[in-house]
Amino acid sequence: MATLQLTHAPILNSSAQLLILPVNSAGMLLDPILTRAKTLYPDNYQRYYRACRDGSLAVGSCSLHKRSREQAGLNVSSNGNQPVYIANLVISDHPYHPVRVRWLTAALVDLQQQLIPLIRYQGIRHIALLARPLIYNQSRNEANHLTNESHIAHILPLDWYRDILPLLMQYLQDLPNIRIDIHLPKDITL
């Protein structure tokens, strides 16, 4: 049984063996933490970007990437606490579009199926999940200036407590013998 822990700690300082980064299938990263991860883990970003451009990364999927280890340069000293794996959880088709329940559910199912062999055979025991891209920013929605009421109702953002957290609990709670830190923005209470 997995242990899920909500935290406000910075995810990029985490000692997790696997980072889960919610991304979109357009290849555009607007979240400041995701853009920082882009520079920290360029091998992951290049693979993610190529998959977006050639159309092989579908919404509702998860792309797992085993990082290549730095052998020289300034990153060698900090290699010990960097993640071994990065999971790109594709939760939207565009950075300005909200997460939908079916996309998040499909992506979590795909993630769960890819995590079980890593937990059993690779010894993964600590995972960190960035939750901020899952929580749709309402100001992005207001920037779209939508007027059609049926269209507005169709793209309503998911609520953290009512929609997103129960889905995370449902699909990640049953993973065997693992600690999952869910890194939340500071405006969400723990």
Backbone hydrogen bonds, N-H to C=O, Kabsch-Sander energy under -0.5 kcal/mol:
donor,donor_aa,acceptor,acceptor_aa,energy
2,A,173,Q,-2.3
3,T,178,I,-2.8
4,L,2,A,-0.6
5,Q,180,I,-2.8
7,T,182,I,-2.4
13,N,10,P,-1.0
14,S,11,I,-1.6
17,Q,126,H,-1.9
18,L,126,H,-1.2
19,L,85,Y,-1.9
20,I,128,A,-2.9
21,L,19,L,-0.6
21,L,87,A,-2.9
23,V,89,L,-2.8
25,S,92,S,-2.0
27,G,24,N,-0.6
30,L,28,M,-0.6
35,T,31,D,-2.3
36,R,32,P,-1.8
37,A,33,I,-2.4
38,K,34,L,-1.7
39,T,35,T,-1.2
40,L,36,R,-2.2
41,Y,37,A,-2.6
44,N,41,Y,-0.5
45,Y,41,Y,-1.9
46,Q,42,P,-2.6
47,R,43,D,-1.7
48,Y,44,N,-2.6
49,Y,45,Y,-3.2
50,R,46,Q,-2.3
51,A,47,R,-2.0
52,C,48,Y,-2.0
53,R,49,Y,-2.5
54,D,50,R,-2.4
55,G,52,C,-0.7
56,S,51,A,-1.4
57,L,51,A,-1.1
58,A,56,S,-0.7
60,G,90,V,-2.5
61,S,58,A,-1.0
63,S,88,N,-2.4
64,L,62,C,-0.6
65,H,86,I,-2.6
67,R,65,H,-0.6
67,R,84,V,-2.7
76,V,73,G,-1.0
77,S,74,L,-0.6
79,N,76,V,-1.2
81,N,78,S,-0.7
82,Q,79,N,-1.1
84,V,17,Q,-1.9
85,Y,17,Q,-2.2
86,I,65,H,-2.5
87,A,19,L,-3.4
88,N,63,S,-3.0
88,N,86,I,-0.6
89,L,21,L,-1.7
89,L,87,A,-0.9
90,V,61,S,-2.4
90,V,88,N,-0.8
91,I,23,V,-2.5
91,I,89,L,-1.0
92,S,23,V,-0.8
97,H,94,H,-1.6
100,R,91,I,-0.7
104,L,100,R,-2.6
105,T,101,V,-2.7
106,A,102,R,-2.2
107,A,103,W,-2.4
108,L,104,L,-2.3
109,V,105,T,-2.2
110,D,106,A,-2.2
111,L,107,A,-2.5
112,Q,108,L,-2.7
113,Q,109,V,-2.1
114,Q,110,D,-1.6
115,L,111,L,-2.1
116,I,112,Q,-1.6
118,L,114,Q,-0.8
119,I,115,L,-2.6
120,R,116,I,-2.5
121,Y,117,P,-2.9
122,Q,117,P,-0.7
122,Q,118,L,-1.2
124,I,118,L,-1.7
127,I,179,R,-2.9
128,A,18,L,-2.5
129,L,181,D,-3.1
130,L,20,I,-2.3
131,A,129,L,-0.6
131,A,183,H,-2.5
132,R,183,H,-0.5
134,L,131,A,-1.1
135,I,131,A,-1.3
135,I,132,R,-0.5
136,Y,134,L,-0.9
138,Q,136,Y,-0.6
140,R,137,N,-1.1
141,N,137,N,-1.1
142,E,138,Q,-2.0
143,A,139,S,-1.3
144,N,140,R,-0.6
144,N,141,N,-1.0
145,H,142,E,-1.0
149,E,147,T,-0.5
152,I,148,N,-2.1
153,A,149,E,-2.3
154,H,150,S,-1.4
155,I,151,H,-1.1
155,I,152,I,-0.6
156,L,153,A,-0.8
163,D,159,D,-2.2
164,I,159,D,-2.2
165,L,160,W,-3.0
167,L,163,D,-1.4
168,L,164,I,-2.4
169,M,165,L,-2.6
170,Q,166,P,-2.5
171,Y,167,L,-2.2
172,L,168,L,-2.2
173,Q,169,M,-1.8
175,L,172,L,-1.3
179,R,125,R,-2.4
180,I,3,T,-3.2
180,I,178,I,-0.5
181,D,127,I,-3.0
181,D,179,R,-0.5
182,I,5,Q,-3.2
182,I,180,I,-0.6
183,H,129,L,-2.9
183,H,181,D,-0.7
184,L,7,T,-3.1
184,L,182,I,-0.7
188,I,185,P,-1.5
189,T,187,D,-0.5
